[in-house]
Amino acid sequence: MARKPTAGSLASSLFAVGVALVVTVVLLGFGSGSWTDALHAVFLQPIANQYYFGNMISLMGFLLLASLGIVIAFRGGLYNLGGE
């Protein structure tokens, strides 16, 4: 039986995404010489050009396929994915 998402699960997911964005911005700020150029390269440049956007979509397919496999395994009750 599928669980229905609740407001608490949505809020915790949005909080996790927000924390990840803040950590990314802080690490880019400390690790780069020009933090504005680094933020532009990470967040805006992939959607600024069709070529960059196509590459992003192309590489994202492999990550989505791998995450879908893990979700299916976890939903089936398999928590050991073959690690010796």
N, C-alpha and C positions, 0 to 999 in steps of 0.2 A: 504494500500500500504506500503510495507516494505521500510524503509529508508536504504540507502547505507552508510556504514561506511566511514568516511572521514579521512584524515590524522590528522586533529585536534582532532577528537575523539579518535583515536589510541594513539596519543601523550599524551592526558590527562589521558587516562587509564594507560599507562606505567608510567607516572609521579606519579599517585596515588599509583601504586604498589611499585614504588621506594621509595616513602615517607613512606609507611607502613613498608617496610623492614628496612629503616633507623631508624624509631621509635622503631621497635622491637629490633634491635641491641642495641640501646641506653638504652632502658629499661632493657634488659638483662644485659648490662654492669653495670648499677647502682644497680640492684636488686639481683645480684648473687655474691657469693664469688669469684668464678673463672669464668670469663666471657667466656673464651675459651671453657671450659667444657660445659657451658650452650649453647653456639652457636652450638657446636658439637651435643648436645642432641636434639636441636630444628631442625636443618637443615640437618644434615647428618645421624643421627642414624635411623630415620624412613625408609630410603632407603638402609641401610647397611645390613639388614637381611630380609629374606623372611617372617618370622613371623611378624616382625614389619610392613613391607610393606603391608601384608595382613590385619592386624588390621587397618592400616590407610585407606586402600581402603574400608574396611567394614564400618567404621564410617563415611567416606566421603559420602557414599550413602544416608544417612539420610539428611545430609546438602544439597546435590544436589536436593533431592526430595522436601525439604521445599523451597529452593530458586526457583525451577521451578514453584511451586504453586504460589509464590508471583509474579513472572514474568508474569504468565498467568493472574493473577488478575489485575495487573497494566496495562497490554496491553488491557484488557477488559474495563478499565475505573473505576475499583473498587479501591478506595483509602481508604475506611473505611473497615478494615478487621475484624470487629466485636468487636472492643473495646468500652466498655460502658463508 
